[in-house]
Amino acid sequence: MYYIHAISSITHQNTFRIDNIIKELSPIKENSNLISPDYKEFIPGAALRRLSPVLRIGLTAAIDCKNKIGKKFDAISVGTALGCLRDTEKFLKTFHTSTSDFISPTSFIQSTHNTIAGQISLGLKNHAYNMTHTQNNLSFEMALIDAIMCINEGKINVLVGSADEKTPFLELLQPKIISKKYPLSTGGSFFSISKTKNKIGIIDVKTIFNSKNTELEIKDFLKKHKYETKDIDVILHSDSNIEIPKSCHFINFLKYSGLYYSASSFALHFAHDYLISKNKNSALIVNDICIDKVGLILIKSNEA
Amino acid sequence: MNNLRENLKEQIIEQLNLEDIKPEDITNEGDLFGDNGLGLDSIDALEFIVLLESKYNIKISDPQEGKKIFKSIDTLASYIEKNK
């Protein structure tokens, strides 16, 4: 098991520095906004001015997690489906329209791969292994798999999380690229995980590309860990079309996170706080935000 | 020339996204770079090169020149006046 020791989420819900987010959550509405903390408490002004929302979220949540555990991270693993989309759009637009020999370097620098994990590394002055994973809706799960591999290799405290941001252009594209009908949102959730025992642990994570049947994938995944669906107290899903036993609580996390491709990290925060507040034992996160790509995360309480 | 200095201050604030700084906070002779000045850095120097070309059609061919040109609003305005 890989235990969760700190969580920090910045989303369209009141989730930042809240002991248990369950009582704060309500279905998000169209045109809701990101609930941002005062980033200046965490990031010097000179650095903050260059950071887009996704970088502000990532760095602030990372600093918050570090403050909570009071230790240095031995690895940083981040998932993002679309990365620094605002900077990428700005750079491409300028590149396309500018007649000048030079174009602004900042948006280019922040469009490059590993910007989020790299900025967290720079912001924390922590030059340990840092990696940004981009695998569409499975970006967070891939980051989590990497974090677990880091722990298996001997690293002690690993920061893992994901963040994505919406832009007006993405809202225009959304109906063409994704069938789920939820308001687009911006958000990120970060976790400090380690082998040291704590209340909630991650049993396993699995990603399935080209999935034909989500229900079968769930059964196989649970069977590997000697579980059946009826043993699971709560399934957090992404508007998934699956049949579940009546004993199991079934929650569509997209109603609360809004739609961003790495929102399964929000679901992990949700599931963590749900197990603690309801005194339940196990939770499964089913992420099939994109058709045929399924992410599964199984977590367990040590206290229920 | 004073108009040029005021325009430069506004353009710098916009280009470098200096959220908490107003034109009146920037003196004509104060350092733009380093901890004693506005705290600008090497990425900002690149942004200055882009700004000079896009707003004033001036190209800086030798990056070493930048250190002197970008020292303050006064040095920047003088360079623009001489080369535009």
Interface residues (C-beta under 8 A of the other chain):
Chain A: G45 A46 L48 R49 R50 S98 S100 D101 F102 I103 S104 P105 T106 I109
Chain B: Q15 L16 N17 L18 E19 D20 G39 D41 I43 L46 E47 I49 V50 E53 S54 K59
